[in-house]
Amino acid sequence: MIKMKVEITSRQTIKPSSPTPYHLKNFRLSLLDQLLPSFYGLIVFFYASTPSTHHQNEDCRSKSCDRSHILKSSLSKVLTHFYPMAGRLKDATSIDCNDEGAYFVEARIDCQLSDFLKQPDMEALNGFLPTTDPETSKAASGCNLLVQLTTFECGGTAISICLLHKNTDVSSLATFLQSWTAIARDSGEAVSPEFVGASLLPPGDLSFMPPVNNPSGNFVTKRFKFEASKIASLKAKAAGQFVPSRVEVVLALILKCSVAASRAKSGLARPIALFQAVNLRKRIVPPLPENSIGNLIWTVPVFLGDGEMELNELVTVMRREMTQFCNEKANKFKGDDGFLLITESLKERRELCKDAAVYRCTSWCRFPLYEMDYGWGKPVWVSSASLSFRNIVVLIDTKNGDGIEAWVTLEEQEMSIFECDKELLGSALLNPSIFI
């Protein structure tokens, strides 16, 4: 595995190209935004060098400077439209849109992109994230958005986005990136954001909520690739009254194997609580625009007993709970009814989860992440990163769109059991080459 060193070469603040109007200076968060702790959502895009610059060092440096200029100039312009991202969190219910800006880091790495992609080093991925560098974290304290451009020896690049989750979900991120890349290409296709969260679900009194504490422990994140043929076999195995989706069967298998690993380690069979993030935009009547910005998501709980469940039983329960939520509750996430529903749901799940092992899943599948082109082509790989939260599953499409990469974070000893599970490895590859 390639051992690499990332060297930071510059740090600077990028401010919006035009000042935010006075009447937009105070941005209200929604009730759903309030529920999210202040941590960063992390994503890294890898771009190949262009054929004309490959193996030409001077040309590579020149192209790197060009890319840096394009990124910084277009970021300044897009922040004018996505002005909360250039502000600072003011309190529990608002952002001060003071135009202090996003933080932009440039770095270089002493290896070829192709060598890194042959077998990505999960620990080395952290070097592409500006939030892992102490000096950057100190200088960018309070920033809602951090970006790092890392250049490989060949001229290939990695662009990492660290966006505060406090008022953005993955759909918001996709809308932001579509606008940013369109401005960078000067294509005239920039998408204007719709900030609807606070008008839909105004902030409220959540004093009954206990403080969110980051769990302590040694957590390990590993990447598993499920190819289309293996997913098709899983769907056939799990099919019953309906044909499950790609996400359902992959998540069900991961849950089954991770629970088995936990029970093998502890010798205890605790009840299971699975929380799946669902996008509310299309499930509210009338539907919200796709370019709506904010945490317009809800985590749907699936409570399971302490017994073993087969794949078809898991997907059946997951589908039932998701369908019931979408039919009976999703449209109530607005106004006073929304506040009442959310507060009652939180109190109920807190009681139900008291003795349960909790797992959480977010799916980035079907979002156009592989379409993000700043003007030098589409990404060759889109990745998540190591997370400091226990029992988290992030699902991402493969580049061709029919497979899934699963980024699984577990306690270290549980991961050592999980990654050797024969049923899991019969359907997934552990950290294969990106070129496979």
Secondary structure, DSSP 8 states (H G I E B T S, - for coil): -----EEEEEEEEE--SS---GGGSEEE--HHHHHS-S-EEEEEEEE---TTTTT-HHHHHHHHHHHHHHHHHHHHHHHHHSGGGGSEEEETTEEE-----EEEEEEEESS-HHHHHHS--TTGGGGG-GGG-HHHHHHTTTBSEEEEEEE-TTS-EEEEEEEETTS--HHHHHHHHHHHHHHHHT-S-----EE-HHHHS-----TTS-------S-EEEEEEEE-HHHHHHHHHHH-SSS---HHHHHHHHHHHHHHHHHHHHH-----EEEEEEEE-TTTSSS---TTEES--EEEEEEEE-SS---HHHHHHHHHHHHHHHHHHTGGG-SHHHHHHHHHHHHHHHHHHTTTSEEEEEEE-TTS-GGG--SSS---SEEE----SSSSEEEEEE-TTSSSEEEEEEEEHHHHHHHTT-HHHHTT-EES--TT-
